[in-house]
Amino acid sequence: MIYEFPDRNAAIRQGDIFVGLPRVEISLKNLAVLSENNVTEVIPWNTIVEEGKNVSAILGIRPVTAIVATQDCDTIHSPDITLCEVREFQDVDRSTKSCNNPKAWMHAITQQARKNLKWFYLPPEGRIGFSRRMAVDFLVTIRIAREDLWEHRHLRKGRLIPEADEHFRERLAEFFRRYPYDEWYPLEKAEFAEYKRTYPETEPREWQKEPPASPAPANTA
C-alpha cells in the first residue's frame, strides 16, 4: 500500500518505521537511584537537582514501534534522531473506537485527518507487523543516537513511499506550527449562546457575557 521496503544498508530517512525501540518511563516524583553502595533509594528528582550530582537510576523501559521524524538532511549528520511513537489507531484517537464499518473508517481516515493534527494514519501491513490500523502519535517522541540506530537498522521494517512521506512531512510541520486558540472567541453574544448549547462547559469572553440583571425596584408603598 503506502509502504516500501528498503535495502538493509539504505540510509536512514524520514518516514522509516522501526520496531522494538526503547521508550523510557520516568517519574520525577519517585525515581529509583543506586547509591554508592549499590543500595536502591527512591527519591524525587528535585532532590537530585538540588544536590547537583549525577546518579545512576533504575528506569522502566519497554519496546515500541516508531517512525523517523527527523528530516533527511539531518539524519545524515545529526548526532541524534527523533522518532514518533506508533500505536493502534483506536488507542491514539479514541473517537475511532465507534468505527465498525467501511463508511465509518473512510470518514475517520479522510475527514477527521484534516481536523486532528495530532496523528498520522498508517494502514495495516503484515510485513511491518501492523495487523491492525495504526497511527503516528506526534505527542510522543523518542530520541535515539544516530549511530546506535544505524547499528540496529535491522529493526527497520519499512518506510513510507514518497507520496505518503510528503504527506507525513507536511502533517508533522502543521502539528508543530499550529496555533492554539479558542474557536468561539470572535462570536457575538447570540452566536455564543448557540455555541454554548452544544458545548455547555465553554466559558465566555467578557464581550460575550450577558449583562447582570437589574435589581427589582424597592417597594415604597
N, C-alpha and C positions, 0 to 999 in steps of 0.2 A: 504493500500500500504506500504509505508515506515514508518508508524506511529504505535504507540501503545498507550494505554490509561491507565495510572497507577491509582492505588487506590488513593483517595484523600489524605491519610496520608502517601503515599510513599515519601521517602526522595527526596529532590530536587537534580537533576542530570544534568550534561551537556547534552544538546540536548532537555531539557524540553522547551515547547513552551507556552508562556504566552500571553494573550490578555489584552488590557486595561491598560498597564503600562504607567507611566507618562514620557514623553520626554519634557525636559525643553528647551525653546527657550530663549536665552540670547544674548543681544548686548553689546559689550564692548564700543561702541561709544555712545549709548544713553540708559542709564539704569534708569528706573523709581524707585526712592527710596522714603521712607517715612521719613520725618524729625521728630524731637522730638515732634512737634505739630501736627503730623499726616497729614502734608501737602505733597503732591506729588511733587517731583522735578525730572527733567530729567538731569542727569549729566553723564559725561564719567567715565569709570572705572578707568582711570589713576588718576583722582581727588580723588577718594575714597582711592586708594593705597597711594597717597601722604599724605593724611590726617591720614592714619594709624588707622582707626577706623572701627568697624563693623557697618553695616547698614541693614535695612530691605528693601527688594526690591520687586517690583511687576513684576513677570515673567510670560511669556506666557507658558502654559503647555497644551499638547494635548496627548490623549491616543494613544498608538501604540502597535503593536504586536512585540514580541521579543523572542529570543531563548537564553538559558543559554550557555555562552561561557566558564565560569569558570570550571576548571577540577573537577571531582568528589571528589578528596581528599580535595579540598579547599571549596567546597560547604557545607561541614560539620562544619568547624571551622572558616573560614574566616568571618570577620565582614561585608564584602560587597561581592556582587555577580555581575559579569559583564555579560551583555547580549548584543547581537547584534540585531539591528532592522530588522524586516521582512517586506518587501513591495512587491508589484506586480512585477513580473519578468521583465515585459516590462518597468517598471519605474527604476529598478536597472540597467538593461542592455538595453539601448535604441536601440541597434542594433537588438534586437529581435522583434521590432515593425513591421518588414517586414515579420515575420513568419506568414504564413497563411494556412499551410497545414502540415500534419503529418511528411513529409520528412524534411521540414524546421525546425520544432521543434526538431526532432530527431537529426539533425546536431547541433543545438544550445545547446541542453541539454548534448550531449556526447562530441563532438569535441571542442566546444567553452569552455566547462567547464575545459578542460585540459589547455587552454591558458590563460583564465581570472581567476586570483586567488582572485578577489575581491568579489566574491559572491558564494553562495551555493544554488543549486536549490531545491525547495520544490514543489512537485506536488499538485494539488487540493485535498481537503479533507473537505467535508461538516461538519463533526463532530468537526473540529477545527475552521471552519469558512473560509476556503480557497475555495472560489468559483472560483478562477482563479489560474493560475500558479504563484507561489510566489518565492522569493529568499531572502536569508540572505545577508544583506549588511554589510560586515566586516568593512567598513569605518565608520559606525555609531554605537557607543557603548553607553550603558546606565548602570549606576551603581545604584543598589538598596541594601539597608541594608538587610542582610540575614534574620534577624528576621522579618522584615517587609514583605519580600517576602513569608516567611513561613506562616505568619498570613493571607496573601492574596493568599494562594495556590489554592483557588477556581478559580482563574484566569488562572490556568494551564489547558490547553485544550488537551494536548497530549505530546508525546515525540518521538524522533527518535528511531526506532528499532536498535538493536546492530550493524547490518551491516552498516546502514546509519550513526549511531553515530560514528563509527570508521572512516568512510569516512569524516564526518564533522570535526572530531578532526584533521585529517591529513591536510585537506584543511585549517583549521584555522591556524595550525602551519606553513604551507607553506606560507600563506599570511604574517605572522609576521616575518618570517625569510627570505623573498625574498630579493634579491639583485638587486636594480635598476641599469640598465646600458643601454647605447645606443647600440643597437644591431649592428649598422653599423661601430663601431669604428675600427674593425680589417680589414676592406675591403681595398683592393688596389685601386688605382685611377680608373682603368677601371671598377672594380666591384662597386665602389661607384657611378660612373656615371650612371650605370644601376639602382642602388638603388634610386638615386635621380629622375629618370624618374617617378617612382611610388610615391615617397614621396618628392615632389619638395621643401617643406619647410625645409628639412633636411640641417643642417649646417655641412660642412666637418671639419675633423681634419686637422691639419697643413700638415700632410703627405699625405692627400687626395686631397689637393688643386693643381690645375694646376699652373705651374709657370707663372708669368706675361709675356705677350707678349713683345718681344724685340722691342725697338723703331725703326722706319724706319730710314735707313741711310740718313744723310743730303745730299741734292743736292749741290755738289760743282762745278757744271758746271757754 
